[in-house]
């Protein structure tokens, strides 16, 4: 037996007046249409406003990255595996990368969808862009993009003309893990970062023979025509020659490397058995001078650049660790007035549907004494009064914005929160983060259903799954949905906008 929780709610605009009141009651709304929680059938907002949206051809989306082409704003969206019809070509294509012109955020225009390369790859979850003029030794008139090609490789593309992207080369292919198999097999790619100023790419994938499928793979892409592999890196116990028990976070491995200044902030075990690691970047790039082979993944070489390590409980992980440095803490004096922090998000997994698991949260970690990182506060969305436990899909945090913005930095954090949409949090006092806004998109015909069987009855709910968020230098927020709902471009209003100082 199967019933669809959202089907009646989505039909309410078309119902006769005689049954409208009953439909509204079932949808958790009053007869005037004001949402009272529990449906995600209509957009909900506080101090945020929807500016524009795009359905992205109904593709599941992971990462939005915006690039400013001298006043023309182009958004690159990486997609999860799957397939959909490309209305521009009339061909069904495996999910790859979508490119949109968002110069006018109210009318985003799809320029191209670029499928994965080859017959075996599916999905292009992660993308990064650098202007040639920003790289150490590249063509200054070109714009370059790196992307994951399914779970198989990392690719370099010419996106100087974003409407006509051109493949340049395969930077590297992933290997096979020797012991651990993820849900995606024995080889993976995942979230990457490309630091344009240095040209170093911090990739996430599977080197041959390592005991896990996700480790840090560093490449020098300062000259994109001649990529150079620097080293592979992970937690002690993952290296090919290691013996004995595996580190607790080995199932999901590395999730993201975040390079900033002379530090690497590494998040392992995105939602469970997590580890936060702080690494000296110079030591990482130069290797251990006391070793005959400084970059060889031995225990001593892997420990050499480590400044600190913080292991999480079994029920929390580190999806992303973003630095927030030099914060003037209100009310604190003397040596405690200016502090350094990391924003560390623990990702909610599939068991968070219907709140069947421990709630994941976002932590503020004090790293003022960076060899002793310590959580000092956390942020979470309560399940009520929003009724998020009953909406279907995952409920909890995924990630915060990757980009830096002078108005947002140290003041306002934007978090993707799966079925709770986009959340805006005042972090001017990191010891007391306060939510000041949100935007939960409206479900559409494309929005996927999530089904749970209880007492022999399968109940299916369409649910928003805001996956990742990012901001551009104008202050627009880009949110993409992993449940096929598309792209939402949002702007701050009211108190949230005042915090950021936008005109």
C-alpha positions in Angstrom: 0.0 0.0 0.0 1.4 3.4 -0.9 0.2 7.0 -0.2 1.7 10.3 -1.3 1.9 12.8 1.5 2.5 15.8 -0.8 0.1 14.9 -3.7 -3.0 16.5 -2.1 -1.0 19.6 -1.0 0.4 20.2 -4.5 -3.0 20.0 -6.0 -4.5 22.6 -3.7 -4.3 25.5 -6.2 -6.6 23.5 -8.5 -9.2 22.2 -6.1 -12.9 23.4 -6.1 -13.8 25.8 -3.3 -15.9 23.1 -1.6 -12.9 21.0 -0.8 -10.2 23.7 -0.5 -10.5 24.1 3.2 -10.0 20.3 3.7 -7.0 20.3 1.4 -5.5 23.3 3.3 -5.9 21.6 6.6 -4.2 18.5 5.3 -1.3 20.6 4.0 -0.8 22.4 7.3 -2.1 25.8 6.1 -5.0 28.0 7.0 -7.6 29.0 4.5 -5.7 32.2 3.6 -2.7 30.1 2.5 -0.3 31.0 5.3 2.0 28.1 5.9 2.0 26.8 9.5 4.6 24.1 8.9 5.0 20.5 7.9 4.6 20.5 4.1 7.4 22.4 2.3 4.7 22.9 -0.3 5.1 26.6 -0.5 8.3 28.7 -0.1 9.0 29.9 3.4 11.2 32.8 4.2 12.5 35.2 6.9 14.9 38.0 6.0 15.5 36.3 2.6 13.8 36.7 -0.7 13.8 34.5 -3.8 15.2 36.5 -6.7 15.3 33.8 -9.5 15.4 30.1 -10.1 16.2 27.5 -12.7 15.1 23.9 -12.9 18.5 22.7 -14.1 16.7 20.2 -16.4 15.6 18.3 -13.3 19.1 17.1 -12.5 20.3 16.4 -8.9 22.8 19.2 -8.1 25.7 19.3 -5.7 28.0 22.3 -5.9 27.5 25.9 -7.3 30.5 28.0 -8.1 30.2 31.5 -9.6 32.9 33.3 -11.6 32.9 37.0 -12.5 33.9 37.5 -16.2 34.5 41.3 -16.0 31.0 42.0 -14.9 29.3 39.0 -16.5 28.5 36.4 -13.8 28.6 32.8 -14.8 27.5 30.0 -12.5 28.9 26.4 -12.8 26.9 23.7 -11.1 28.2 20.2 -10.5 25.7 17.4 -10.6 25.3 14.1 -8.8 25.1 10.9 -10.9 21.9 10.4 -12.9 20.5 11.4 -16.3 17.9 13.7 -17.8 16.8 15.1 -21.1 18.8 18.1 -22.4 16.2 20.4 -23.9 19.0 22.2 -25.8 20.2 19.1 -27.7 17.1 16.8 -27.5 19.4 14.1 -26.1 19.2 12.2 -22.8 22.5 12.9 -21.1 24.2 11.6 -18.0 24.4 14.3 -15.4 27.6 16.4 -15.7 28.1 20.1 -15.3 25.6 22.9 -16.0 26.7 26.4 -17.0 24.4 29.4 -16.5 24.6 33.1 -17.0 23.4 34.7 -13.8 24.3 38.3 -14.6 20.6 39.0 -14.2 19.9 36.8 -11.1 16.1 37.2 -11.8 16.5 35.4 -15.1 19.3 32.8 -15.0 20.0 31.4 -18.5 21.3 27.9 -19.2 24.3 28.2 -21.5 25.3 24.5 -21.7 25.1 21.2 -20.0 28.4 19.3 -20.3 28.1 15.5 -19.7 30.9 13.4 -18.2 33.6 12.1 -20.5 33.7 8.5 -21.6 31.2 5.7 -21.2 31.8 4.8 -17.6 31.7 8.2 -15.8 28.5 9.6 -14.3 28.2 12.9 -12.4 30.5 15.9 -12.2 29.9 16.7 -8.6 32.7 19.2 -8.1 34.1 22.1 -10.1 36.6 24.9 -9.5 37.5 27.9 -11.8 40.6 30.1 -12.1 41.3 33.0 -14.5 44.6 32.5 -16.3 45.7 35.9 -15.2 45.5 34.8 -11.5 47.6 31.6 -12.0 51.4 31.7 -11.8 52.2 30.5 -15.3 49.1 30.3 -17.5 47.7 32.1 -20.5 46.3 35.3 -19.0 43.6 35.5 -21.7 42.1 32.1 -20.8 39.8 30.9 -18.0 40.3 27.4 -16.8 38.1 24.9 -15.0 38.9 21.7 -13.2 36.1 19.1 -12.6 35.6 15.6 -11.4 34.7 13.1 -14.1 32.5 10.7 -12.3 34.6 8.6 -9.9 37.3 8.1 -12.5 39.4 11.2 -13.1 40.0 14.9 -12.8 39.8 17.0 -15.9 40.9 20.4 -17.1 38.6 22.5 -19.3 38.9 25.8 -21.2 35.9 27.9 -20.2 37.1 31.2 -21.6 33.8 31.2 -23.6 31.5 29.7 -21.0 28.9 28.9 -23.7 31.4 26.7 -25.5 33.6 24.9 -23.0 36.4 22.9 -24.5 38.2 19.8 -23.0 41.9 20.3 -22.5 43.3 17.3 -20.7 42.8 14.6 -18.0 44.9 15.7 -15.1 44.9 12.3 -13.4 42.9 9.1 -13.1 41.9 7.6 -9.8 43.3 4.3 -8.7 41.8 1.3 -6.8 41.6 1.2 -3.0 43.2 -1.9 -1.6 40.8 -2.6 1.3 37.9 -0.2 1.7 34.9 -0.1 -0.7 32.5 2.8 -0.5 28.9 2.9 -1.7 30.3 4.0 -5.0 32.9 1.2 -5.4 36.6 1.0 -4.8 37.5 4.3 -6.4 36.1 7.8 -5.8 36.4 11.5 -6.4 34.9 14.2 -4.2 35.1 17.8 -3.2 38.1 19.7 -4.4 39.7 23.2 -4.1 41.9 25.0 -6.6 43.9 27.9 -5.1 44.4 30.3 -8.0 47.2 32.4 -6.5 49.5 29.4 -6.0 48.0 27.2 -8.6 47.8 24.3 -6.2 44.8 21.9 -6.6 43.7 20.1 -3.5 41.8 17.1 -4.9 40.0 14.3 -3.2 40.1 10.8 -4.6 41.7 7.4 -4.6 45.4 6.9 -5.1 46.4 3.3 -6.1 46.7 0.9 -3.2 45.5 3.2 -0.3 43.2 1.6 2.2 40.4 4.1 1.7 38.8 5.7 -1.3 39.1 9.3 -0.3 42.4 10.9 0.4 44.0 14.3 -0.4 45.8 14.4 -3.8 47.7 17.6 -4.4 48.6 18.8 -7.9 50.5 21.9 -9.1 48.3 23.4 -11.8 50.1 26.8 -11.9 50.9 25.9 -15.5 47.7 24.2 -16.6 49.4 22.8 -19.6 51.8 20.8 -17.4 50.0 19.5 -14.3 52.4 18.0 -11.7 51.5 15.6 -9.0 52.8 16.7 -5.6 51.8 14.1 -3.1 49.0 12.0 -1.6 48.1 12.5 2.0 45.7 11.2 4.6 45.4 10.0 8.2 48.0 7.6 9.6 46.7 4.1 9.0 45.3 4.7 5.6 48.6 4.5 3.7 49.2 1.5 1.5 51.9 0.0 3.8 49.9 0.4 7.0 49.0 -2.6 9.1 46.4 -3.2 11.8 43.0 -1.5 12.5 41.8 1.3 10.4 41.1 4.9 11.7 37.4 5.3 12.7 36.7 7.8 9.9 37.9 5.4 7.2 34.5 4.5 5.7 33.9 8.0 4.3 37.5 9.2 4.4 38.4 12.7 3.5 35.6 15.0 2.7 37.2 18.4 1.9 40.5 20.2 2.1 40.2 23.9 2.8 43.5 25.8 2.1 43.8 29.3 3.6 47.0 31.2 4.2 49.7 28.8 5.4 47.2 26.2 6.6 45.2 23.3 5.4 42.0 22.5 7.3 41.0 18.9 6.6 37.6 17.4 7.4 37.3 13.6 7.6 34.2 11.4 8.1 31.6 13.9 6.9 28.8 12.8 9.3 30.2 10.1 11.6 33.4 9.2 13.3 34.9 12.5 12.1 38.3 14.0 12.4 39.4 17.7 12.1 43.1 18.1 11.1 45.1 21.3 10.9 48.1 21.0 8.7 51.1 23.4 8.1 50.9 24.1 4.3 54.7 24.7 3.8 55.5 21.5 5.5 52.9 19.7 3.5 54.2 21.0 0.1 57.9 20.6 0.9 57.8 17.3 2.7 59.7 15.9 5.6 63.4 16.9 5.4 64.4 14.1 7.7 63.1 11.5 5.2 65.0 9.9 2.3 61.7 10.3 0.3 60.0 13.4 1.9 56.6 12.8 0.1 56.4 9.0 0.5 53.2 8.2 2.6 54.9 6.8 5.7 53.8 7.4 9.2 56.5 9.9 10.0 55.9 11.8 6.7 52.1 12.0 7.2 52.6 13.3 10.8 55.3 15.8 9.9 53.0 18.7 8.7 50.2 18.1 11.3 49.7 20.9 13.8 46.6 19.5 15.5 44.0 16.8 15.3 40.5 16.7 16.9 38.6 13.5 16.9 34.8 13.7 17.0 32.3 11.4 18.7 31.0 8.4 16.6 27.8 10.3 15.7 29.4 13.5 14.3 31.8 14.2 11.5 33.6 17.1 9.7 32.1 17.7 6.3 33.8 21.1 5.9 36.0 23.2 8.1 36.1 26.9 7.0 38.4 29.4 8.8 37.1 32.5 10.4 40.2 34.4 11.6 40.8 37.5 13.6 37.3 37.8 15.1 36.7 40.6 17.6 34.5 38.8 20.2 32.0 41.2 21.8 32.5 41.7 25.5 35.8 39.9 25.7 38.9 41.8 26.8 42.7 41.6 26.7 44.2 38.5 25.1 40.7 37.0 24.6 39.3 39.9 22.6 40.5 38.6 19.2 40.1 34.9 18.4 40.5 32.5 15.5 37.8 30.0 14.7 36.8 27.2 12.3 33.2 26.7 11.2 32.9 22.9 11.1 29.7 21.3 9.8 28.7 17.7 10.5 26.7 16.4 7.6 23.3 14.8 8.1 23.1 11.4 6.4 20.2 9.3 5.1 19.2 8.2 8.6 18.2 11.8 9.4 15.1 11.3 7.4 12.1 11.4 9.8 14.7 12.2 12.5 15.8 8.6 13.0 19.3 9.5 14.0 21.3 11.9 16.2 20.9 15.5 15.0 23.9 16.8 13.2 25.0 20.4 13.9 27.4 23.1 12.9 30.3 23.8 15.4 32.3 26.9 16.1 35.8 25.6 16.9 38.2 28.0 18.7 41.7 27.6 17.1 43.3 30.7 18.6 45.8 28.2 20.1 45.7 26.1 16.9 47.4 23.1 18.4 44.5 22.8 20.8 41.3 23.2 18.8 38.2 23.2 20.9 34.4 23.6 20.1 32.9 26.5 21.9 29.3 26.6 20.5 27.0 25.0 18.0 24.1 25.9 15.7 21.2 23.7 14.7 17.7 24.2 13.4 15.0 22.8 15.8 12.6 20.3 14.2 9.7 22.3 15.5 7.7 24.4 14.7 8.8 23.7 11.1 7.8 20.1 11.2 11.0 19.1 9.5 11.0 15.5 10.9 7.8 14.8 9.0 8.7 16.5 5.7 10.7 13.6 4.3 14.3 13.6 3.0 17.3 14.5 5.1 17.0 17.0 7.9 20.2 18.7 9.1 23.2 20.6 7.9 25.3 19.9 4.9 27.8 22.7 4.3 28.3 26.5 4.5 29.3 28.8 1.7 32.9 28.2 0.4 33.5 31.7 -0.9 34.8 34.6 1.2 33.0 37.9 1.1 33.9 41.0 3.2 30.4 41.6 4.2 29.7 38.0 5.3 33.1 37.0 6.7 32.9 36.9 10.5 29.4 38.3 10.5 26.9 36.0 8.7 27.1 32.3 7.9 25.0 30.8 5.2 24.2 27.1 5.7 22.5 24.5 3.5 20.2 22.5 5.7 18.6 19.9 3.4 14.8 19.9 3.9 15.1 23.1 6.0 16.5 25.0 3.0 18.9 27.9 3.3 19.7 29.3 6.8 21.4 32.6 7.7 23.2 32.8 11.1 24.6 35.8 12.9 28.1 34.7 14.0 29.5 38.1 15.1 29.7 36.5 18.5 30.9 33.0 17.7 30.1 31.9 21.3 26.4 32.6 20.6 25.4 32.0 17.0 21.9 33.3 16.3 19.7 32.4 13.4 18.4 35.5 11.6 16.9 34.2 8.4 15.9 31.3 6.2 14.5 30.4 2.8 12.9 27.0 2.2 12.1 26.6 -1.5 8.8 25.3 -2.9 8.7 21.7 -4.2 8.0 21.3 -8.0 7.0 18.5 -10.3 10.7 17.6 -10.5 11.2 17.2 -6.8 12.1 13.7 -5.8 10.1 11.5 -3.4 11.6 9.9 -0.4 9.8 6.7 0.8 9.7 5.1 4.2 7.9 1.9 5.1 6.3 1.7 8.5 4.0 -1.0 9.7 3.8 -2.3 6.2 2.7 1.0 4.7 5.1 2.8 2.4 4.7 6.6 2.7 6.4 8.8 0.2 7.1 12.5 0.6 8.5 15.0 -1.9 11.1 17.0 0.0 13.4 19.9 -0.6 17.0 18.9 -0.2 19.1 22.1 -0.4 22.6 20.6 -0.8 25.2 23.3 -1.2 25.2 27.1 -1.0 27.6 29.8 -2.2 27.7 33.6 -2.5 29.0 36.0 -5.1 30.7 39.4 -4.7 27.3 41.1 -5.1 25.9 39.2 -2.1 23.5 36.9 -3.9 23.2 33.4 -2.5 23.1 30.4 -4.8 21.5 27.2 -3.5 21.2 24.0 -5.4 18.9 21.0 -4.6 20.0 17.3 -4.7 16.4 16.2 -5.0 16.1 17.6 -8.6 14.3 20.9 -7.7 17.0 23.0 -9.3 18.7 26.3 -8.5 17.4 29.0 -6.2 19.0 32.5 -6.2 18.3 34.3 -3.0 19.0 37.7 -1.5 19.1 38.8 2.1 16.5 41.3 3.4 15.8 43.0 6.7 18.0 42.4 9.7 20.1 39.8 7.8 20.9 42.3 5.1 21.9 44.9 7.7 24.4 42.6 9.3 26.2 42.1 5.9 26.0 45.8 5.1 24.6 45.4 1.6 23.1 48.5 0.0 
